[in-house]
Structure formats: C-alpha cells, structure tokens
C-alpha cells in the first residue's frame, strides 16, 4: 500500500471508530448540539492523553510520526479490539522500522485459579 492510500485508510478508520462510540459510554451527557455521531475529536484526544491538534492531524491523515505508546493510548480511547489495534499499527508504523506491530501475549492464569 502506498503512503497516500495508507494515510487515507488511517483517516477513514479513525473517523469511523470515533463515530461509533456513544458519549454516554464514557460518562458524558449525550447532548443535543452534537453535529456528528459519537465522540468529538477533543474527547478522544483527552481520553488518549494527547493534544487535540495532534490527534486531529493523525485523523486527517497527515504524515506524522507516532510512537507505539501514543497508539496504545488512542487504541484504548477508541475501544479497539485486538484485530483493530493490529490494523491501526499496520497503518501508522512504518514497515521498515523493524518494530513489531503487535506482541501477542498469552493469557496468564492466576495462582488462585491454578489451585482449583
């Protein structure tokens, strides 16, 4: 996938995921003055702990560098599934960077469950 196509896909993905999250699900009043469905960009940025401008640039598909920790925060704010996180990482992290897109973790069984 070329750079322009990848950035357009990232933009569409982030907008779609943001639109699917009802404000009530994170404790906000639904409000009657919302022009778009779901969360506002500012709300996603606040939940992720990034600036509104920075999140807006990412959602607009601008070619900016993003760290894995910021991606993790955005993925958590957007309530992404494991497959959706993998897709987000694939769209944002450069494939030539040598970074692992996703580290599969095996679930841990607590000691109390092992005894029973």
C-alpha positions as CSV (number, residue, x, y, z in Angstrom):
1,X,0.0,0.0,0.0
2,X,1.5,3.4,-1.0
3,X,1.8,6.2,1.6
4,X,-1.2,8.3,0.3
5,X,-3.5,5.3,0.3
6,X,-2.3,4.2,3.8
7,X,-2.9,7.7,5.2
8,X,-6.4,7.9,3.7
9,X,-7.3,4.5,5.1
10,X,-6.0,5.6,8.6
11,X,-8.1,8.8,8.4
12,X,-11.3,6.8,7.4
13,X,-10.6,4.2,10.1
14,X,-10.2,6.7,12.9
15,X,-13.2,8.7,12.0
16,X,-15.4,5.6,11.7
17,X,-14.3,4.2,15.1
18,X,-14.8,7.6,16.8
19,X,-18.3,7.9,15.4
20,X,-19.3,4.5,16.8
21,X,-18.6,5.4,20.4
22,X,-21.6,6.9,22.1
23,X,-20.7,9.8,24.6
24,X,-22.7,8.1,27.3
25,X,-20.4,5.1,27.2
26,X,-17.6,7.2,28.7
27,X,-19.8,9.1,31.1
28,X,-20.6,12.2,29.0
29,X,-24.1,13.6,28.5
30,X,-25.3,12.8,25.0
31,X,-26.2,16.5,24.4
32,X,-28.4,17.8,21.7
33,X,-25.9,20.0,20.0
34,X,-23.6,17.3,18.6
35,X,-23.2,17.7,14.8
36,X,-21.6,14.3,14.3
37,X,-22.4,10.9,15.9
38,X,-20.1,9.6,18.5
39,X,-17.2,11.3,20.3
40,X,-15.7,14.6,19.3
41,X,-12.0,14.7,18.4
42,X,-11.3,16.7,21.5
43,X,-12.8,14.0,23.7
44,X,-10.8,11.2,22.0
45,X,-7.6,13.3,22.4
46,X,-8.4,13.9,26.1
47,X,-9.1,10.2,26.7
48,X,-5.8,9.3,25.0
49,X,-3.8,12.0,26.7
50,X,-2.6,13.7,23.5
51,X,-3.2,17.2,22.3
52,X,-6.3,17.9,20.2
53,X,-4.2,19.3,17.4
54,X,-2.0,16.2,17.3
55,X,-5.0,13.8,17.2
56,X,-6.7,16.0,14.6
57,X,-3.6,15.8,12.4
58,X,-3.5,12.0,12.8
59,X,-7.2,11.7,11.9
60,X,-6.8,14.0,8.9
61,X,-4.2,11.5,7.6
62,X,-1.2,13.8,7.8
63,X,2.1,12.1,7.6
64,X,3.3,12.5,11.2
65,X,5.5,10.2,13.3
66,X,3.7,8.4,16.1
67,X,5.1,6.3,19.0
68,X,3.7,3.0,20.0
69,X,2.7,4.3,23.4
70,X,0.6,7.0,21.8
71,X,-1.0,4.4,19.5
72,X,-1.8,2.3,22.6
73,X,-3.5,5.3,24.2
74,X,-5.5,6.1,21.1
75,X,-6.5,2.4,20.7
76,X,-7.7,2.3,24.3
77,X,-9.6,5.6,23.9
78,X,-11.3,4.2,20.8
79,X,-12.0,0.9,22.5
80,X,-10.3,-1.1,19.7
81,X,-10.3,-4.9,19.5
82,X,-7.0,-6.7,19.1
83,X,-7.6,-7.0,15.3
84,X,-8.4,-3.3,15.1
85,X,-5.3,-2.5,17.0
86,X,-3.2,-4.6,14.6
87,X,-4.8,-2.7,11.7
88,X,-4.1,0.7,13.4
89,X,-0.5,-0.2,13.9
90,X,-0.1,-1.5,10.4
91,X,-1.4,1.8,9.0
92,X,0.7,4.0,11.3
93,X,4.0,2.3,12.0
94,X,6.5,2.2,9.1
95,X,7.0,-1.4,8.0
96,X,10.8,-0.8,7.5
97,X,11.2,0.5,11.1
98,X,11.9,-3.0,12.4
99,X,9.3,-2.5,15.1
100,X,7.0,-5.3,16.0
101,X,3.4,-4.3,15.1
102,X,1.8,-6.3,17.8
103,X,3.2,-8.5,20.5
104,X,0.9,-11.5,21.1
105,X,0.5,-12.2,24.7
106,X,-0.7,-15.5,26.2
107,X,-3.2,-15.1,28.9
108,X,-1.9,-15.6,32.4
109,X,-3.8,-17.8,34.8
110,X,-3.9,-16.5,38.4
111,X,-2.5,-18.7,41.1
112,X,-5.9,-19.0,42.8
113,X,-7.4,-20.4,39.6
114,X,-4.5,-22.9,39.1
115,X,-5.2,-24.4,42.6
116,X,-8.9,-25.1,42.0
